[in-house]
Amino acid sequence: MRKGLLLASAASVFALLASLSAHAADKIKIGVSATLEGTYTVLGEDGMRGYELAVKAHDGKAGGKEIETIVASTDASPDSAVRAAKKLVEQDKVDVLISPLSGAEGIAIRDYSKTQPQITVINASSGALETTYVDPSPTFYRYNMDGAQWHAGLGDYIYNTKHYKKIATVAEDYAFTYTQVFGLALEFCQLGGQITKRLWVPLGTKDFASTIASLPDDVDAIYLGLGGADAVNFLNQYQQAGGNAKLIGGSIMVDQTVLSSKGKAKEALIGTVAASGMADADPNPKWQAFAKSYQTMPKEGYFKNAFPGPSLLAISYYNSADAVFKALDQVKGDLSDDNKKFREALKNMVLDAPNGKITLDENRQAIGSNFVTEVIKDEKGDLVSKVVKIVPNVQQRLGFSKEVFDKIGLPGRDVPECKKSYP
């Protein structure tokens, strides 16, 4: 009797384990990291909205399997990004990693990916140049352009259309904004423009008094490479100090993470020219459909405090996840042989994205369209970015040969020099 009970009990356990194993085989585990704490919290939340829209667009499945999402939080620092990735990869055993959001995080995750060759990493939205250009990881793919690509066309527009000949810059002191100023300077300075002062502030700066006091008066405009809470704090304090210079915006200075913030200080951005991988008022039907999908999501979870429209982070996370899910569909969920088929599908992907066609170069870096924009008030009274120019087929070296581009140097506080020609 007892023996029979033991056999029955053992059979039940084996049946349960077999059921759990079969259930697990029907799922694909996607690890996602986002800045859900610190200065860039609002950016991380909108990134997750974009990710959730991609899951919804694929009916919660990829490669014939149910998508199981595991999220890890970061604070935009490289250490926090690596901690999040280690948890997702080494503890949660995710099948694919989508990470990270911010520039310096991206460089750290690129390096981490080299220690985990069994996992394929798709960049979520980080935009430092070095991430894919310097010693790239063979398992790291980026479907968003970098910060310099996101400024293609801006230098030409402010010089030739706005007639700004002399500017100063204020930007956060880290890899992404180095890359943004790098892209702006290369184009603007070759035309004859001058950057008379470059001011760098730490992420999370709350008091901008000394920065504002250091701004030169003899410039045509000031470039602001700020985002999240930093951007809002600067605008409030700049307005209180009586600042009234014409402004040029970095990519995350003029999207909905800032334009939809509370208070009137943001209205100083009306008329601000900027450049980014998207524009709120892009008339492209695919973008309009994406924006409508964002706007009509139930106001719960990450969408509880959604913006009037998707930000650069939302579309970047959406495209990254969309590429993953489409590649998994192509290979029918086959991640065997060190993800060989999956990675081949990712590499050859032609993504017909809401913000234009995206392909990858030899370093698995995005080539796409860039949008020069101007901030306006729409018919509802909301601030939005309208398209004034589209620059297609923007590659990472911005039209330079590899030899010349490499001689310019990597983006930094003083790189590139502002001059009319480069070696």
C-alpha positions as CSV (number, residue, x, y, z in Angstrom):
1,M,0.0,0.0,0.0
2,R,2.7,2.4,1.1
3,K,4.8,1.5,-1.9
4,G,1.9,2.1,-4.2
5,L,1.3,5.6,-2.6
6,L,5.0,6.5,-3.0
7,L,4.9,5.4,-6.7
8,A,1.7,7.4,-7.3
9,S,3.3,10.4,-5.5
10,A,6.5,10.2,-7.6
11,A,4.4,9.9,-10.8
12,S,2.5,13.0,-9.8
13,V,5.7,14.9,-9.2
14,F,7.2,13.9,-12.5
15,A,3.9,14.8,-14.3
16,L,4.0,18.2,-12.6
17,L,7.6,18.8,-13.6
18,A,6.9,17.7,-17.2
19,S,3.9,20.0,-17.3
20,L,6.0,22.9,-16.0
21,S,8.8,22.1,-18.5
22,A,6.4,22.0,-21.4
23,H,4.8,25.3,-20.2
24,A,8.2,26.9,-20.0
25,A,9.0,25.7,-23.5
26,D,6.0,27.5,-24.8
27,K,7.3,30.9,-23.5
28,I,10.2,33.1,-24.6
29,K,11.7,35.2,-21.8
30,I,12.6,38.7,-22.7
31,G,14.7,40.8,-20.3
32,V,14.3,44.6,-20.5
33,S,16.1,47.3,-18.5
34,A,15.0,50.9,-18.2
35,T,15.9,54.0,-16.1
36,L,13.0,53.6,-13.7
37,E,14.8,55.6,-11.0
38,G,16.8,58.9,-10.9
39,T,16.9,61.9,-13.3
40,Y,15.7,59.9,-16.3
41,T,12.8,58.1,-14.7
42,V,10.2,59.7,-17.0
43,L,12.4,58.6,-20.0
44,G,12.5,55.0,-18.7
45,E,8.8,54.9,-18.2
46,D,8.1,56.0,-21.7
47,G,10.6,53.5,-23.0
48,M,8.6,50.8,-21.3
49,R,5.4,52.1,-22.9
50,G,7.1,51.7,-26.3
51,Y,8.1,48.1,-25.4
52,E,4.6,47.3,-24.3
53,L,3.2,48.6,-27.6
54,A,5.5,46.2,-29.5
55,V,4.3,43.3,-27.4
56,K,0.7,44.3,-28.1
57,A,1.4,44.7,-31.8
58,H,2.6,41.1,-31.9
59,D,-0.4,39.8,-29.8
60,G,2.0,38.9,-27.0
61,K,3.7,36.2,-29.0
62,A,7.0,35.8,-30.9
63,G,8.4,32.8,-32.7
64,G,5.2,30.9,-31.9
65,K,5.7,31.3,-28.2
66,E,4.2,33.5,-25.5
67,I,6.3,36.5,-24.6
68,E,7.2,36.6,-20.9
69,T,8.8,40.0,-19.9
70,I,11.1,40.5,-17.0
71,V,12.0,44.1,-16.2
72,A,15.0,45.5,-14.3
73,S,15.5,49.1,-13.1
74,T,18.5,51.3,-13.6
75,D,19.4,54.9,-12.7
76,A,21.3,55.7,-15.9
77,S,24.7,54.8,-14.4
78,P,26.9,52.1,-16.0
79,D,27.1,50.2,-12.7
80,S,23.3,50.0,-12.3
81,A,23.0,48.9,-15.9
82,V,25.4,46.0,-15.5
83,R,23.7,45.0,-12.2
84,A,20.4,44.9,-14.0
85,A,21.7,42.9,-16.9
86,K,23.4,40.4,-14.6
87,K,20.2,39.8,-12.7
88,L,18.2,39.3,-16.0
89,V,20.8,37.1,-17.7
90,E,22.5,35.2,-14.8
91,Q,19.6,34.8,-12.4
92,D,16.4,35.1,-14.4
93,K,18.0,33.2,-17.4
94,V,16.2,35.4,-20.0
95,D,16.5,34.2,-23.6
96,V,17.0,37.7,-25.1
97,L,18.1,41.0,-23.5
98,I,16.9,44.4,-24.5
99,S,19.1,47.0,-22.8
100,P,19.9,49.8,-21.9
101,L,18.4,53.3,-22.2
102,S,21.2,55.7,-21.6
103,G,24.6,56.5,-23.3
104,A,27.2,55.5,-20.7
105,E,25.0,52.5,-19.8
106,G,25.3,51.3,-23.4
107,I,29.1,51.2,-23.4
108,A,29.0,49.1,-20.2
109,I,26.4,46.7,-21.5
110,R,28.4,46.3,-24.8
111,D,31.3,45.2,-22.6
112,Y,29.2,42.9,-20.4
113,S,27.7,41.2,-23.5
114,K,31.2,40.0,-24.5
115,T,31.3,38.0,-21.2
116,Q,27.9,36.3,-22.0
117,P,28.2,35.1,-25.6
118,Q,25.1,32.8,-25.2
119,I,22.8,35.9,-25.0
120,T,21.9,38.2,-27.8
121,V,21.6,41.9,-26.7
122,I,19.5,44.4,-28.5
123,N,20.2,48.0,-27.5
124,A,17.0,49.6,-26.1
125,S,17.7,53.3,-26.8
126,S,21.2,54.3,-25.7
127,G,23.1,56.6,-28.1
128,A,26.8,56.9,-27.4
129,L,28.9,56.6,-30.5
130,E,31.5,54.3,-28.9
131,T,28.9,51.6,-28.1
132,T,28.9,50.2,-31.6
133,Y,31.9,52.0,-33.3
134,V,34.7,51.1,-30.9
135,D,35.5,47.4,-30.4
136,P,32.0,46.4,-31.1
137,S,30.5,43.3,-29.5
138,P,29.5,40.6,-32.0
139,T,26.3,39.8,-30.0
140,F,25.1,43.5,-29.6
141,Y,22.7,45.0,-32.1
142,R,21.4,48.6,-32.2
143,Y,18.3,49.6,-34.2
144,N,18.4,53.3,-33.1
145,M,20.8,55.8,-34.5
146,D,23.5,57.2,-32.1
147,G,23.4,60.8,-30.8
148,A,25.5,62.2,-33.6
149,Q,23.3,60.6,-36.2
150,W,20.3,62.1,-34.4
151,H,21.8,65.6,-35.1
152,A,22.3,65.1,-38.8
153,G,21.0,68.2,-40.6
154,L,20.8,70.4,-37.5
155,G,24.1,72.2,-38.0
156,D,23.2,73.0,-41.6
157,Y,19.7,74.2,-40.7
158,I,20.7,76.6,-37.9
159,Y,23.6,78.0,-40.0
160,N,21.9,78.4,-43.4
161,T,18.2,78.8,-42.5
162,K,18.2,80.3,-39.0
163,H,21.5,82.2,-39.6
164,Y,23.0,81.3,-36.2
165,K,26.8,81.9,-36.7
166,K,27.9,81.8,-33.1
167,I,26.6,79.5,-30.4
168,A,27.3,78.2,-26.9
169,T,26.4,74.8,-25.6
170,V,25.1,73.5,-22.2
171,A,24.9,69.7,-21.9
172,E,25.0,66.8,-19.4
173,D,28.5,65.5,-18.8
174,Y,28.4,62.0,-20.2
175,A,28.8,59.9,-23.3
176,F,25.4,60.5,-25.0
177,T,25.6,64.3,-25.0
178,Y,29.2,64.3,-25.9
179,T,28.0,62.4,-29.0
180,Q,25.2,64.8,-29.7
181,V,27.5,67.9,-29.5
182,F,30.0,66.0,-31.6
183,G,27.4,65.6,-34.4
184,L,26.2,69.2,-34.2
185,A,29.8,70.6,-34.2
186,L,31.0,68.5,-37.2
187,E,28.3,69.9,-39.4
188,F,28.0,73.5,-38.0
189,C,31.7,74.3,-37.8
190,Q,32.5,73.1,-41.3
191,L,30.1,75.7,-42.6
192,G,31.8,78.4,-40.7
193,G,29.9,78.4,-37.4
194,Q,31.6,79.0,-34.1
195,I,31.1,77.3,-30.7
196,T,32.5,79.9,-28.3
197,K,31.8,78.0,-25.0
198,R,31.0,74.5,-24.0
199,L,29.5,74.0,-20.6
200,W,29.1,70.5,-19.0
201,V,26.9,69.7,-16.0
202,P,26.5,66.4,-14.1
203,L,23.5,64.3,-14.5
204,G,21.0,65.1,-11.8
205,T,22.0,68.8,-11.4
206,K,19.4,70.8,-9.5
207,D,21.1,74.2,-9.2
208,F,22.0,75.7,-12.6
209,A,22.8,79.2,-11.2
210,S,26.5,79.1,-11.9
211,T,26.0,77.6,-15.4
212,I,23.4,80.2,-16.3
213,A,25.8,83.0,-15.1
214,S,28.6,81.5,-17.2
215,L,26.6,81.7,-20.5
216,P,28.1,84.3,-22.9
217,D,26.0,87.2,-24.2
218,D,27.6,87.5,-27.6
219,V,26.0,84.4,-29.2
220,D,23.1,84.0,-31.6
221,A,21.7,81.0,-29.7
222,I,22.3,78.5,-27.0
223,Y,22.3,74.7,-27.5
224,L,20.7,72.7,-24.7
225,G,21.7,69.0,-24.4
226,L,19.7,68.2,-21.4
227,G,16.9,65.7,-20.6
228,G,14.4,64.7,-18.0
229,A,14.4,66.5,-14.7
230,D,17.6,68.3,-15.7
231,A,15.9,69.9,-18.7
232,V,12.9,71.1,-16.6
233,N,15.1,72.5,-13.8
234,F,17.3,74.4,-16.2
235,L,14.3,75.9,-18.0
236,N,12.7,77.0,-14.8
237,Q,15.9,78.6,-13.5
238,Y,16.8,80.2,-16.8
239,Q,13.4,81.8,-17.1
240,Q,13.6,83.1,-13.5
241,A,17.0,84.6,-14.3
242,G,15.5,86.5,-17.2
243,G,17.2,84.5,-19.9
244,N,15.7,85.1,-23.4
245,A,18.3,83.7,-25.8
246,K,17.2,81.7,-28.9
247,L,17.5,78.0,-28.1
248,I,18.6,74.9,-30.0
249,G,17.6,71.6,-28.5
250,G,19.2,68.2,-28.1
251,S,17.1,65.2,-29.0
252,I,15.7,64.5,-25.5
253,M,15.3,68.2,-24.8
254,V,12.4,68.7,-27.2
255,D,10.4,65.4,-27.0
256,Q,7.4,64.8,-24.9
257,T,9.4,63.9,-21.8
258,V,10.0,67.7,-21.5
259,L,7.4,69.3,-23.7
260,S,4.6,67.8,-21.7
261,S,6.1,68.7,-18.3
262,K,4.1,70.8,-15.9
263,G,4.6,74.6,-15.6
264,K,5.1,77.4,-18.0
265,A,8.9,77.4,-18.2
266,K,8.7,74.9,-21.1
267,E,7.1,77.5,-23.2
268,A,10.6,79.0,-23.6
269,L,11.1,76.2,-26.0
270,I,8.5,77.4,-28.6
271,G,10.4,78.1,-31.8
272,T,13.4,75.9,-30.7
273,V,15.0,74.1,-33.5
274,A,16.3,70.6,-32.7
275,A,16.9,67.2,-34.4
276,S,16.0,63.7,-33.5
277,G,15.1,60.3,-34.8
278,M,11.4,61.2,-34.6
279,A,9.0,64.2,-34.7
280,D,5.6,64.5,-32.9
281,A,3.9,66.0,-35.9
282,D,5.4,63.6,-38.5
283,P,2.6,63.3,-41.2
284,N,3.8,59.8,-42.2
285,P,0.7,57.5,-41.8
286,K,2.8,54.8,-40.1
287,W,3.9,57.3,-37.4
288,Q,0.4,58.6,-37.0
289,A,-0.9,55.1,-36.5
290,F,1.9,54.4,-33.9
291,A,1.0,57.7,-32.1
292,K,-2.7,56.8,-32.1
293,S,-1.9,53.3,-30.7
294,Y,0.1,55.0,-27.9
295,Q,-2.6,57.5,-27.1
296,T,-5.5,55.0,-27.0
297,M,-3.8,52.5,-24.6
298,P,-5.7,52.0,-21.3
299,K,-4.5,54.5,-18.6
300,E,-3.0,51.8,-16.4
301,G,0.5,50.5,-15.5
302,Y,3.2,52.5,-17.4
303,F,0.5,54.2,-19.4
304,K,-1.2,55.7,-16.3
305,N,1.0,58.9,-16.7
306,A,1.5,58.6,-20.5
307,F,2.4,61.8,-22.4
308,P,0.2,63.3,-25.1
309,G,2.3,61.4,-27.6
310,P,5.3,59.0,-27.7
311,S,8.8,60.2,-27.0
312,L,12.1,59.3,-28.7
313,L,12.5,56.6,-25.9
314,A,9.1,55.1,-26.7
315,I,9.8,54.7,-30.4
316,S,13.4,53.4,-29.8
317,Y,12.2,50.7,-27.4
318,Y,9.3,49.9,-29.7
319,N,11.6,49.4,-32.7
320,S,14.1,47.4,-30.7
321,A,11.4,45.0,-29.4
322,D,9.7,44.9,-32.8
323,A,13.0,43.8,-34.4
324,V,13.4,41.0,-31.8
325,F,9.9,39.7,-32.2
326,K,10.1,39.8,-36.1
327,A,13.4,38.0,-36.1
328,L,12.0,35.3,-33.7
329,D,9.1,34.9,-36.0
330,Q,11.4,34.4,-39.0
331,V,13.3,31.6,-37.2
332,K,10.2,30.2,-35.6
333,G,11.7,30.8,-32.1
334,D,14.9,28.8,-32.8
335,L,17.7,30.1,-30.5
336,S,19.8,26.9,-30.9
337,D,23.4,26.9,-32.0
338,D,24.3,30.0,-30.1
339,N,21.4,32.0,-31.6
340,K,22.9,31.6,-35.0
341,K,19.8,31.8,-37.1
342,F,18.3,34.5,-34.8
343,R,21.3,36.7,-35.1
344,E,21.4,36.3,-38.9
345,A,17.8,37.4,-39.0
346,L,18.6,40.4,-36.9
347,K,21.6,41.4,-39.0
348,N,19.6,41.3,-42.2
349,M,16.5,42.9,-40.9
350,V,15.0,45.8,-42.9
351,L,12.7,47.4,-40.3
352,D,9.8,49.3,-41.8
353,A,9.5,51.4,-38.6
354,P,7.0,54.2,-37.8
355,N,9.9,56.7,-38.0
356,G,11.3,55.3,-41.3
357,K,13.2,52.4,-42.7
358,I,16.1,51.1,-40.5
359,T,18.9,48.7,-41.6
360,L,22.1,47.8,-39.9
361,D,25.7,48.4,-40.9
362,E,28.7,46.1,-40.6
363,N,28.9,46.9,-36.8
364,R,25.2,46.1,-36.4
365,Q,24.5,49.8,-36.0
366,A,21.3,51.5,-37.3
367,I,21.2,53.5,-40.5
368,G,18.0,55.5,-40.8
369,S,16.3,58.9,-41.3
370,N,16.7,61.9,-39.1
371,F,14.3,64.7,-38.4
372,V,15.1,68.4,-38.0
373,T,12.2,69.9,-36.1
374,E,10.8,73.1,-34.6
375,V,8.7,73.3,-31.4
376,I,5.2,74.8,-31.9
377,K,1.9,74.9,-30.1
378,D,-0.7,72.6,-31.8
379,E,-4.4,73.2,-32.1
380,K,-5.0,71.7,-28.6
381,G,-2.4,74.1,-27.1
382,D,0.1,71.3,-26.5
383,L,3.8,71.8,-27.4
384,V,4.9,69.5,-30.2
385,S,7.8,69.2,-32.6
386,K,7.0,69.7,-36.3
387,V,9.1,68.4,-39.1
388,V,11.1,71.1,-41.0
389,K,13.5,68.8,-42.8
390,I,14.2,65.0,-43.1
391,V,17.7,63.7,-43.7
392,P,17.5,60.1,-45.1
393,N,20.1,57.3,-44.9
394,V,22.2,58.7,-42.1
395,Q,25.2,56.5,-41.5
396,Q,27.4,56.5,-38.3
397,R,30.4,58.2,-39.9
398,L,28.2,61.1,-41.1
399,G,29.5,61.0,-44.6
400,F,33.2,61.0,-43.6
401,S,35.6,58.2,-44.7
402,K,36.7,55.9,-41.9
403,E,40.2,57.3,-42.1
404,V,39.1,60.9,-41.7
405,F,36.4,60.1,-39.1
406,D,38.9,58.1,-36.9
407,K,41.3,61.0,-37.0
408,I,38.7,63.4,-35.6
409,G,38.7,61.5,-32.4
410,L,36.0,60.1,-30.1
411,P,33.3,62.5,-28.7
412,G,34.4,64.2,-25.6
413,R,34.2,67.6,-23.8
414,D,36.6,69.2,-26.3
415,V,36.2,66.8,-29.3
416,P,35.7,67.6,-32.0
417,E,37.5,70.9,-32.4
418,C,35.3,73.5,-34.0
419,K,37.0,74.1,-37.4
420,K,36.1,74.4,-41.1
421,S,37.8,71.3,-42.3
422,Y,38.9,68.0,-40.8
423,P,41.9,65.8,-41.8
